[in-house]
Amino acid sequence: MNIKPRLKGKVWVADVPTGERLPNGKPKYTQVRGATKSEVNKKINEKFVEVATAPKLPKHEDKNFGHATSEYIKHVNERVKIYDISPKLGLAPDAAKNYISEAENLCRFELKNTQLKKVKIQDIKKRFCKDLQMALIAHTDSNISNINRWSGKMYQRFAAILEHYESDTDNYISPAKSIKGIVIESAHKPAPKEETISVILEDLKKLYDVRLYLLTWLTNITGGRFGEAVLFKMNKVIDGQFKIFEAADRQFNIHKTKSANLRKDGDGVRYVPLSPAIISAFKEVQNQFNIGDDDYFFEGKFSSRQNKPFPNSKWLREEVIYKICDKHGVERVGFKGFRRFFATQTKMVAKAEDKEVQQRLGHKSGATTDGYITYSDPRGQEHAQIIESTIIGK
């Protein structure tokens, strides 16, 4: 048996015959992997015993989605075992946990009064896949964004299970991969009212950690994404502008911001003007909390439920901002709403040009083929002060 090294000897692999044959008559093989050559040898012997003693599996026509899911989960767990050795070939434990949870939920999901795990593979055709997509969408009672996200993830897992089944089964082609995902178009949501933003900022300043007030103020007058704003540092303020080039994802892994990723050259730094008032407020709080110029301004413990080094957008939105909105009887608004507020105020109140709004938001435009650029913004600070005057001190 030919055992070969991969990744400079970090992983060893071998192809083991399964005892079955492909449609062309050639032997079918399965691959085993291990951290050492001896580990692979041991797995080869185990595989031979497994093949020799394995009960005859049901024919392809008799297998159901539950069987395909069980095989897929085994495959996921095998990839976790080699993650530390080879992240590319392996799978992170957290990701695997999500994949398995989604797969198990799919098995319990009912379509036309039948759980998916009981549906025979031979009955899963293109029409079935389209019906499943619609059923997943109808099953979710949430906003449009969450519906698209959840139904998309679940269908993606469904397709992954069948794709794995295809790779391990003769004469089977998954119908799921040829079906495009369905995305529900959402109606355009109006920007929050000035009064709404004002009461949110006022209560944050009076009743909560002043840094949450600054974080929310910052997003409203810059239009920055939450993941960009939460990584604010004083040394990112250059000539009265907030230098944005990095962002935190939901797990607070720090990476290039979206504008950088969309640029061919990978730079995509943008400078968003700040008002003198907010810069002064940041300096005051910096002294109060003894925050260094190179320290992340919003790093710290804000809630007993917080298990990350920064405030979580969901916690801040649902446990703080929504409660303020409900208390004052105003519309609920989150951080995407703050971006809409910024865009609307910059365009309609400050009378900025379309290109200026686009650049500050870090949005890609059909008219701007070079993506995002580092640019000067001579009217930006003036616009920031105009927007600020509509919400601060009202």
C-alpha positions as CSV (number, residue, x, y, z in Angstrom):
1,M,0.0,0.0,0.0
2,N,1.5,3.3,-1.1
3,I,1.4,5.8,1.9
4,K,2.3,9.3,0.8
5,P,3.2,12.5,2.8
6,R,1.3,15.7,2.4
7,L,2.0,19.2,3.6
8,K,5.7,18.5,4.1
9,G,5.1,15.4,6.2
10,K,2.5,16.9,8.5
11,V,-0.2,14.6,7.1
12,W,0.2,11.1,5.6
13,V,-2.5,9.6,3.3
14,A,-3.2,6.4,1.5
15,D,-5.9,5.1,-0.9
16,V,-7.6,1.9,0.3
17,P,-9.8,-0.3,-1.8
18,T,-13.4,-0.5,-0.6
19,G,-14.2,-3.8,-2.3
20,E,-16.6,-2.0,-4.6
21,R,-16.2,-1.1,-8.3
22,L,-16.8,2.1,-10.2
23,P,-19.2,2.1,-13.3
24,N,-16.1,1.7,-15.5
25,G,-15.2,-1.5,-13.7
26,K,-12.2,-0.1,-11.9
27,P,-11.8,-0.6,-8.1
28,K,-13.2,2.1,-5.9
29,Y,-10.9,3.6,-3.2
30,T,-11.4,5.6,-0.1
31,Q,-8.7,7.8,1.4
32,V,-7.4,7.4,5.0
33,R,-5.3,10.1,6.7
34,G,-3.1,10.3,9.8
35,A,-0.4,12.4,11.5
36,T,2.2,9.7,11.1
37,K,2.9,6.8,8.7
38,S,2.3,4.2,11.4
39,E,-1.1,5.8,12.2
40,V,-2.1,5.5,8.6
41,N,-0.9,1.8,8.5
42,K,-3.1,1.1,11.5
43,K,-6.1,2.8,9.9
44,I,-5.5,0.8,6.7
45,N,-5.6,-2.5,8.7
46,E,-8.8,-1.3,10.4
47,K,-10.3,-0.4,7.1
48,F,-9.6,-3.8,5.7
49,V,-11.3,-5.4,8.7
50,E,-14.2,-3.0,8.4
51,V,-14.7,-3.9,4.7
52,A,-14.4,-7.6,5.3
53,T,-16.9,-7.6,8.2
54,A,-19.3,-4.8,7.1
55,P,-22.9,-5.9,6.6
56,K,-24.3,-5.3,3.2
57,L,-25.6,-1.8,3.0
58,P,-29.0,-1.1,1.5
59,K,-29.0,-0.5,-2.2
60,H,-28.8,3.1,-3.4
61,E,-32.6,3.0,-4.2
62,D,-33.4,2.1,-0.6
63,K,-31.2,4.6,1.2
64,N,-32.8,7.7,2.8
65,F,-31.7,11.2,3.7
66,G,-31.0,10.1,7.2
67,H,-28.4,7.6,6.0
68,A,-26.7,10.3,3.9
69,T,-26.7,12.6,6.9
70,S,-25.1,10.1,9.2
71,E,-22.3,9.5,6.6
72,Y,-21.9,13.3,6.3
73,I,-21.5,13.8,10.0
74,K,-18.9,11.0,10.2
75,H,-17.0,12.9,7.4
76,V,-17.3,16.2,9.4
77,N,-15.9,14.6,12.5
78,E,-13.0,13.0,10.6
79,R,-12.0,16.5,9.3
80,V,-12.0,17.9,12.8
81,K,-9.4,15.3,13.9
82,I,-6.8,16.7,11.4
83,Y,-7.6,20.4,11.8
84,D,-4.6,21.1,14.1
85,I,-2.3,19.4,11.6
86,S,-3.8,20.9,8.4
87,P,-6.5,23.7,8.7
88,K,-7.0,23.5,5.0
89,L,-7.9,19.8,4.9
90,G,-9.5,19.8,8.3
91,L,-12.4,21.6,9.9
92,A,-12.5,23.9,12.9
93,P,-14.4,22.4,15.9
94,D,-16.8,25.4,16.1
95,A,-17.6,25.1,12.4
96,A,-18.1,21.4,12.7
97,K,-20.5,21.9,15.6
98,N,-22.6,24.2,13.5
99,Y,-22.6,21.9,10.5
100,I,-23.7,18.9,12.6
101,S,-26.4,20.9,14.3
102,E,-27.8,22.1,10.9
103,A,-27.7,18.6,9.5
104,E,-29.6,17.2,12.5
105,N,-32.2,20.0,12.3
106,L,-32.6,19.2,8.6
107,C,-33.3,15.5,9.4
108,R,-36.1,16.6,11.8
109,F,-37.5,19.2,9.3
110,E,-40.9,18.2,7.8
111,L,-41.8,18.7,4.2
112,K,-45.3,17.6,3.2
113,N,-45.8,15.9,6.6
114,T,-42.7,13.7,6.2
115,Q,-39.4,14.2,8.1
116,L,-36.5,14.7,5.8
117,K,-34.5,11.8,7.4
118,K,-37.2,9.4,6.1
119,V,-37.2,10.6,2.5
120,K,-35.6,8.2,0.1
121,I,-32.6,9.5,-1.8
122,Q,-34.2,8.4,-5.1
123,D,-37.2,10.7,-4.4
124,I,-35.1,13.8,-4.0
125,K,-35.4,15.5,-7.4
126,K,-35.0,19.1,-8.6
127,R,-38.7,19.7,-7.8
128,F,-38.2,18.4,-4.2
129,C,-35.2,20.8,-3.8
130,K,-37.2,23.8,-4.9
131,D,-40.1,22.8,-2.6
132,L,-37.6,22.5,0.3
133,Q,-36.2,26.0,-0.3
134,M,-39.7,27.5,-0.2
135,A,-40.6,25.5,2.9
136,L,-37.4,26.6,4.7
137,I,-38.3,30.3,3.9
138,A,-41.9,29.9,5.1
139,H,-40.7,28.2,8.3
140,T,-38.9,31.3,9.6
141,D,-40.8,34.0,11.4
142,S,-38.3,36.7,11.4
143,N,-37.1,39.8,9.4
144,I,-36.1,39.4,5.8
145,S,-32.4,39.4,6.5
146,N,-32.7,36.6,9.1
147,I,-35.0,34.6,6.8
148,N,-32.5,34.7,3.9
149,R,-29.6,33.9,6.2
150,W,-31.2,30.9,8.0
151,S,-32.9,29.3,5.0
152,G,-29.7,29.9,2.9
153,K,-27.6,28.1,5.5
154,M,-30.0,25.2,5.9
155,Y,-30.3,24.6,2.2
156,Q,-26.5,24.9,1.8
157,R,-26.1,22.1,4.4
158,F,-28.8,20.0,2.6
159,A,-26.8,20.4,-0.7
160,A,-23.5,19.6,1.2
161,I,-25.0,16.4,2.5
162,L,-26.1,15.2,-0.9
163,E,-22.8,16.3,-2.5
164,H,-20.9,14.1,0.0
165,Y,-23.3,11.3,-0.7
166,E,-22.6,11.7,-4.4
167,S,-18.8,11.6,-3.9
168,D,-19.3,8.3,-2.0
169,T,-21.9,6.6,-4.2
170,D,-21.9,5.1,-7.7
171,N,-24.3,6.3,-10.3
172,Y,-25.7,9.2,-8.3
173,I,-25.7,12.9,-9.1
174,S,-27.1,15.4,-6.6
175,P,-29.9,17.5,-7.9
176,A,-29.4,20.1,-5.2
177,K,-26.3,21.7,-6.6
178,S,-28.0,22.8,-9.8
179,I,-30.7,24.7,-7.9
180,K,-29.9,28.4,-7.3
181,G,-30.6,29.8,-3.9
182,I,-33.7,31.9,-3.3
183,V,-33.3,35.4,-1.9
184,I,-36.3,37.4,-0.8
185,E,-36.1,41.0,-1.8
186,S,-36.8,43.3,1.2
187,A,-38.6,46.5,0.9
188,H,-36.5,49.6,1.4
189,K,-36.6,50.6,5.1
190,P,-36.8,54.3,5.9
191,A,-34.0,55.9,7.9
192,P,-34.6,56.4,11.6
193,K,-36.0,59.8,12.7
194,E,-33.7,62.4,14.2
195,E,-35.7,62.3,17.5
196,T,-35.1,58.5,17.7
197,I,-31.4,58.9,17.4
198,S,-31.4,61.8,19.9
199,V,-33.2,59.8,22.7
200,I,-30.9,56.8,22.2
201,L,-27.8,58.9,22.5
202,E,-29.2,60.9,25.5
203,D,-30.0,57.8,27.5
204,L,-26.8,56.0,26.6
205,K,-24.9,59.1,27.9
206,K,-26.9,59.3,31.2
207,L,-27.6,55.7,32.1
208,Y,-24.8,53.5,30.6
209,D,-21.1,53.4,30.1
210,V,-20.1,56.6,28.3
211,R,-18.1,54.6,25.8
212,L,-21.3,52.9,24.5
213,Y,-22.6,56.5,24.0
214,L,-19.4,57.4,22.0
215,L,-19.6,54.1,20.0
216,T,-23.2,54.8,18.9
217,W,-22.4,58.5,18.3
218,L,-19.5,57.5,16.2
219,T,-21.5,55.2,13.9
220,N,-24.2,57.8,13.4
221,I,-21.9,60.6,12.2
222,T,-19.5,58.4,10.2
223,G,-21.8,55.7,8.8
224,G,-19.2,53.2,9.8
225,R,-20.1,49.5,10.2
226,F,-20.2,48.2,13.8
227,G,-17.2,46.0,13.2
228,E,-15.2,49.0,12.0
229,A,-16.3,51.4,14.7
230,V,-15.7,49.0,17.6
231,L,-12.0,48.9,16.6
232,F,-11.6,52.7,17.0
233,K,-8.2,53.9,18.4
234,M,-7.1,57.5,19.0
235,N,-4.2,57.1,16.7
236,K,-6.6,56.4,13.9
237,V,-7.8,60.0,14.1
238,I,-5.6,61.8,11.5
239,D,-6.2,65.4,10.6
240,G,-9.7,65.2,12.0
241,Q,-10.6,62.0,10.1
242,F,-11.2,58.5,11.3
243,K,-8.9,56.1,9.3
244,I,-10.8,52.9,8.6
245,F,-8.9,49.9,7.3
246,E,-9.8,47.0,9.7
247,A,-12.9,45.4,11.1
248,A,-14.0,42.8,13.6
249,D,-16.3,39.9,12.6
250,R,-18.9,38.4,14.9
251,Q,-16.3,36.2,16.6
252,F,-14.1,39.4,17.0
253,N,-11.4,38.1,14.6
254,I,-9.8,41.2,13.1
255,H,-9.4,41.4,9.4
256,K,-9.4,43.9,6.5
257,T,-12.5,45.9,6.2
258,K,-15.0,45.2,3.4
259,S,-13.7,48.2,1.4
260,A,-10.2,46.8,1.5
261,N,-11.3,43.3,0.4
262,L,-13.1,44.7,-2.6
263,R,-10.1,46.6,-3.8
264,K,-7.9,44.8,-6.3
265,D,-4.7,46.1,-4.6
266,G,-6.0,45.1,-1.2
267,D,-5.6,48.5,0.4
268,G,-9.0,50.3,0.4
269,V,-8.3,52.6,3.4
270,R,-10.9,55.3,3.7
271,Y,-10.9,58.4,5.9
272,V,-14.2,59.5,7.3
273,P,-14.4,63.0,8.8
274,L,-15.2,63.6,12.5
275,S,-16.6,66.7,14.1
276,P,-14.5,68.7,16.6
277,A,-17.1,67.9,19.3
278,I,-16.8,64.1,19.1
279,I,-13.0,64.3,18.9
280,S,-13.0,66.4,22.1
281,A,-15.4,63.9,23.8
282,F,-13.1,61.0,22.9
283,K,-10.1,62.8,24.4
284,E,-12.0,63.5,27.6
285,V,-13.1,59.9,28.0
286,Q,-9.6,58.7,27.0
287,N,-8.2,60.6,30.0
288,Q,-11.0,59.4,32.2
289,F,-10.3,55.7,31.5
290,N,-6.5,56.1,30.9
291,I,-6.8,54.7,27.4
292,G,-3.6,54.8,25.3
293,D,-3.5,56.2,21.8
294,D,-2.8,52.7,20.4
295,D,-5.4,50.9,22.6
296,Y,-8.7,49.8,21.3
297,F,-11.0,52.4,22.8
298,F,-14.0,50.1,23.3
299,E,-12.1,47.1,24.6
300,G,-13.5,46.1,28.0
301,K,-16.2,44.3,30.0
302,F,-19.7,45.9,29.4
303,S,-22.0,43.1,30.4
304,S,-21.9,39.9,32.5
305,R,-23.0,38.1,29.3
306,Q,-20.1,39.3,27.3
307,N,-17.5,36.7,26.6
308,K,-15.5,38.6,24.0
309,P,-13.0,41.5,24.5
310,F,-15.4,44.1,22.9
311,P,-19.1,44.8,23.2
312,N,-21.2,42.6,21.1
313,S,-23.5,44.3,18.5
314,K,-26.4,41.9,19.2
315,W,-26.2,42.5,23.0
316,L,-25.9,46.3,22.6
317,R,-28.8,46.4,20.1
318,E,-31.2,44.1,21.9
319,E,-30.4,44.6,25.5
320,V,-29.6,48.3,25.5
321,I,-30.8,50.2,22.4
322,Y,-34.1,48.4,21.9
323,K,-35.0,48.9,25.6
324,I,-34.3,52.6,25.3
325,C,-36.5,52.7,22.1
326,D,-39.3,50.9,23.9
327,K,-39.1,53.1,26.9
328,H,-39.6,56.2,24.8
329,G,-42.1,54.7,22.5
330,V,-40.0,55.2,19.4
331,E,-39.1,52.9,16.5
332,R,-36.5,50.2,17.2
333,V,-33.2,50.8,15.4
334,G,-29.9,49.0,15.2
335,F,-26.5,49.6,13.7
336,K,-27.7,49.2,10.1
337,G,-30.3,51.7,10.8
338,F,-27.6,54.1,12.0
339,R,-25.9,53.7,8.6
340,R,-29.1,54.5,6.9
341,F,-29.5,57.6,9.1
342,F,-26.0,58.7,8.2
343,A,-26.5,58.2,4.5
344,T,-29.9,60.0,4.5
345,Q,-28.7,62.9,6.6
346,T,-25.5,63.3,4.6
347,K,-27.4,63.4,1.3
348,M,-30.6,65.2,2.3
349,V,-29.6,67.6,5.1
350,A,-25.9,68.2,4.5
351,K,-26.4,68.1,0.7
352,A,-23.4,66.0,0.0
353,E,-22.8,64.6,-3.5
354,D,-23.6,60.9,-4.2
355,K,-19.9,60.1,-4.5
356,E,-19.2,61.6,-1.1
357,V,-21.8,59.5,0.6
358,Q,-20.6,56.4,-1.2
359,Q,-17.0,57.0,-0.2
360,R,-17.8,57.5,3.4
361,L,-19.9,54.5,3.7
362,G,-17.4,52.3,2.0
363,H,-20.0,51.1,-0.6
364,K,-19.1,49.8,-4.0
365,S,-20.9,51.7,-6.8
366,G,-21.5,50.7,-10.4
367,A,-20.0,54.0,-11.4
368,T,-16.8,53.4,-9.4
369,T,-15.1,50.4,-10.9
370,D,-11.9,50.8,-8.9
371,G,-13.8,49.9,-5.7
372,Y,-12.7,51.9,-2.6
373,I,-10.0,54.4,-2.6
374,T,-8.0,56.5,-0.1
375,Y,-9.2,60.0,-0.7
376,S,-9.4,63.6,0.7
377,D,-12.8,64.9,1.8
378,P,-12.7,68.7,2.0
379,R,-16.4,69.1,2.9
380,G,-16.6,66.1,5.2
381,Q,-16.1,67.8,8.5
382,E,-18.6,70.5,7.7
383,H,-21.1,67.7,6.8
384,A,-20.3,65.8,10.1
385,Q,-21.1,68.9,12.1
386,I,-24.4,69.5,10.3
387,I,-25.5,65.9,10.9
388,E,-24.4,66.1,14.6
389,S,-26.5,69.3,15.1
390,T,-29.6,67.3,14.3
391,I,-29.2,64.8,17.0
392,I,-27.0,66.1,19.8
393,G,-28.6,68.3,22.4
394,K,-32.1,68.1,21.0
